[in-house]
Amino acid sequence: MILDLHSHSIASDDGRAKVENYCQWIRKKSLPLDGFVLTEHRQFDSASDYRALEDEFGLLILKASEVETEYGHVLVFGVNDDLEASFDFADIRNPLAMVLQESRRCGAVAVPCHPGRPKVGMCAHWETKGEVEGVEIVETLNGGSREGENEEALAFATRYGWKRIGGSDSHIVSHIGRCATRFDAEIRDIDGLVAALQGDGFEAVRPLEA
């Protein structure tokens, strides 16, 4: 099963894609995706319901969040009421250690994204501010990364033994699916995604190049 774990809709301040348009594009272009996760910036969109689109297009559409820390941006999968109450998702200076710890405590999974990117990626801060305990997975394939950034993320993941995911980081419709994550098991909901990420049966892929 292949899921794009990092995408943004018009619910994000810089997103220009409607969720329905993502679905239409995936089907029109016959992209090898089984679904995607909406990781809106600095928020968790609890109100939107995409079940009708899931049924219409036969795609899994899940919701997560991209929060900001002093070490860069972090994807959080499995957001629940307890986690939303534990820190301010809109804060751009959340401590990475706290986001990792609180996510784990609340049964969620926190994944530093585009870690090789300057300023908003973890790697540069890791070198200057020191290591942070609790990192287990990082995004090593990001569809919006520039030359060398994914390579640096992969080098860090290899060095520290971190697990690896991929996501397009799409903000416009035509970028969906550039990078994704292949799972060994079928995933039907956010709980299944969290359980899969807590295991080892997944890898970062470029589905359009397969």
C-alpha positions as CSV (number, residue, x, y, z in Angstrom):
1,M,0.0,0.0,0.0
2,I,1.4,3.4,-1.0
3,L,0.5,6.6,0.8
4,D,1.7,10.1,0.4
5,L,2.3,11.1,4.0
6,H,2.9,14.8,3.5
7,S,0.5,17.1,1.7
8,H,-1.2,20.5,2.1
9,S,-4.6,21.7,1.0
10,I,-6.1,25.2,1.0
11,A,-6.6,24.8,4.7
12,S,-2.8,25.6,5.0
13,D,-1.9,29.2,4.6
14,D,0.3,28.5,1.6
15,G,-1.7,25.6,0.1
16,R,-3.4,26.1,-3.2
17,A,-5.0,22.6,-3.7
18,K,-8.5,21.5,-2.9
19,V,-8.7,18.0,-1.6
20,E,-11.2,17.0,-4.3
21,N,-8.7,18.2,-6.9
22,Y,-6.0,16.0,-5.5
23,C,-8.3,13.0,-5.8
24,Q,-9.3,14.0,-9.4
25,W,-5.6,14.4,-10.3
26,I,-4.6,11.0,-8.9
27,R,-7.3,9.2,-10.8
28,K,-6.8,11.3,-14.0
29,K,-3.1,10.6,-14.1
30,S,-3.4,7.0,-12.8
31,L,-0.9,7.7,-10.0
32,P,0.1,4.6,-8.1
33,L,-1.2,6.0,-4.8
34,D,-3.7,4.4,-2.5
35,G,-4.2,7.6,-0.5
36,F,-2.7,10.6,1.1
37,V,-2.4,12.4,4.4
38,L,-3.2,16.1,4.8
39,T,-0.6,17.6,7.1
40,E,-1.8,21.2,7.5
41,H,0.6,23.8,8.8
42,R,0.4,24.6,12.5
43,Q,-3.0,23.1,13.1
44,F,-5.1,20.0,13.1
45,D,-8.1,20.2,10.9
46,S,-10.6,18.2,13.0
47,A,-13.7,19.6,11.3
48,S,-13.3,18.5,7.7
49,D,-14.9,15.2,6.7
50,Y,-13.5,13.5,3.5
51,R,-15.4,10.2,3.7
52,A,-17.6,11.1,0.7
53,L,-14.4,11.7,-1.4
54,E,-12.9,8.5,-0.2
55,D,-15.9,6.6,-1.4
56,E,-16.1,8.4,-4.7
57,F,-12.5,8.1,-5.6
58,G,-11.5,4.9,-3.8
59,L,-8.7,6.6,-1.9
60,L,-7.8,6.8,1.8
61,I,-7.7,10.4,3.0
62,L,-6.2,10.9,6.5
63,K,-5.5,14.0,8.5
64,A,-2.3,14.8,10.5
65,S,-0.4,18.0,11.3
66,E,2.8,19.8,10.5
67,V,4.0,21.6,13.6
68,E,7.1,23.8,14.0
69,T,9.9,23.5,16.5
70,E,13.2,25.1,17.3
71,Y,14.8,22.2,15.4
72,G,12.5,22.5,12.3
73,H,9.2,21.2,11.1
74,V,7.7,17.9,12.4
75,L,4.8,15.8,11.0
76,V,2.5,14.5,13.7
77,F,0.3,11.4,12.9
78,G,-2.4,10.3,15.3
79,V,-3.5,13.7,16.7
80,N,-6.1,13.4,19.4
81,D,-7.7,15.7,22.0
82,D,-5.0,14.9,24.6
83,L,-2.2,15.8,22.2
84,E,-4.0,19.0,21.1
85,A,-4.3,20.1,24.7
86,S,-0.6,19.3,25.5
87,F,1.0,22.1,23.4
88,D,0.1,24.9,21.0
89,F,0.1,23.7,17.5
90,A,0.3,27.3,16.2
91,D,3.5,28.1,18.1
92,I,6.5,28.3,15.8
93,R,9.0,27.6,18.6
94,N,7.8,24.4,20.2
95,P,10.6,22.4,21.7
96,L,11.3,19.4,19.6
97,A,12.0,17.2,22.6
98,M,8.5,18.1,24.0
99,V,6.7,17.4,20.7
100,L,8.4,14.0,20.5
101,Q,7.6,13.2,24.2
102,E,4.0,14.4,24.2
103,S,3.3,12.7,20.9
104,R,4.6,9.4,22.2
105,R,2.7,9.9,25.5
106,C,-0.6,10.5,23.6
107,G,-0.1,7.5,21.3
108,A,0.9,9.6,18.3
109,V,4.0,9.5,16.1
110,A,6.1,12.5,15.4
111,V,8.4,12.6,12.4
112,P,10.8,15.4,11.6
113,C,10.2,16.3,8.0
114,H,12.5,17.6,5.2
115,P,15.3,17.4,7.8
116,G,18.0,18.3,5.3
117,R,16.4,21.7,4.5
118,P,18.1,24.8,5.9
119,K,16.4,26.6,8.8
120,V,13.2,24.5,8.8
121,G,14.9,21.1,8.8
122,M,16.4,19.3,11.7
123,C,19.9,18.4,10.5
124,A,21.5,21.8,10.6
125,H,20.1,22.4,14.1
126,W,21.2,19.0,15.2
127,E,24.8,19.9,14.4
128,T,24.7,23.3,16.2
129,K,22.3,22.7,19.1
130,G,23.0,19.1,19.9
131,E,21.2,15.8,19.6
132,V,17.6,15.3,20.9
133,E,16.4,12.0,22.3
134,G,13.3,10.4,20.9
135,V,13.7,10.7,17.2
136,E,12.8,7.4,15.6
137,I,11.6,8.2,12.1
138,V,12.5,11.0,9.7
139,E,11.3,12.0,6.2
140,T,14.2,11.1,3.8
141,L,12.2,11.6,0.6
142,N,10.5,15.0,0.3
143,G,9.1,16.0,-3.0
144,G,9.8,19.7,-2.4
145,S,13.4,19.3,-1.4
146,R,16.3,20.8,-3.4
147,E,19.4,19.0,-4.5
148,G,21.3,17.5,-1.6
149,E,18.6,17.9,1.0
150,N,17.1,14.4,0.8
151,E,20.6,13.0,0.6
152,E,21.6,14.8,3.9
153,A,18.4,13.4,5.5
154,L,19.2,9.9,4.3
155,A,22.8,10.2,5.7
156,F,21.5,11.2,9.1
157,A,19.0,8.4,9.1
158,T,21.7,5.9,8.1
159,R,24.0,7.2,10.8
160,Y,21.5,7.0,13.6
161,G,19.4,4.0,12.4
162,W,16.2,6.0,12.0
163,K,13.3,4.7,10.0
164,R,12.4,6.5,6.9
165,I,9.2,7.8,5.3
166,G,8.5,9.8,2.1
167,G,5.9,12.5,1.2
168,S,5.4,14.9,-1.6
169,D,5.0,18.0,0.5
170,S,2.6,19.1,-2.2
171,H,1.0,22.5,-2.1
172,I,-0.4,22.3,-5.6
173,V,-2.3,19.5,-7.2
174,S,0.3,18.4,-9.7
175,H,2.9,17.7,-7.0
176,I,1.0,15.0,-5.2
177,G,2.7,11.6,-5.2
178,R,6.2,12.8,-6.1
179,C,7.4,10.9,-3.0
180,A,5.5,8.5,-0.8
181,T,5.7,5.6,1.7
182,R,5.1,2.0,0.8
183,F,3.6,-0.1,3.6
184,D,3.7,-3.9,3.9
185,A,0.3,-4.0,5.6
186,E,-3.1,-2.6,4.5
187,I,-4.0,0.7,6.2
188,R,-7.6,1.6,6.7
189,D,-7.6,4.5,9.1
190,I,-5.3,6.8,11.2
191,D,-5.0,4.2,13.9
192,G,-3.7,1.7,11.4
193,L,-1.2,4.3,10.1
194,V,0.1,5.0,13.5
195,A,0.4,1.3,14.3
196,A,2.3,0.7,11.0
197,L,4.7,3.6,11.7
198,Q,5.3,2.2,15.2
199,G,6.5,-1.0,13.4
200,D,9.1,-1.6,10.7
201,G,7.1,-2.6,7.6
202,F,7.5,0.6,5.5
203,E,10.0,2.4,3.3
204,A,10.3,5.7,1.5
205,V,9.7,5.5,-2.2
206,R,9.3,7.5,-5.4
207,P,6.2,5.9,-6.9
208,L,6.3,7.9,-10.1
209,E,9.7,6.4,-11.0
210,A,8.8,2.8,-10.3
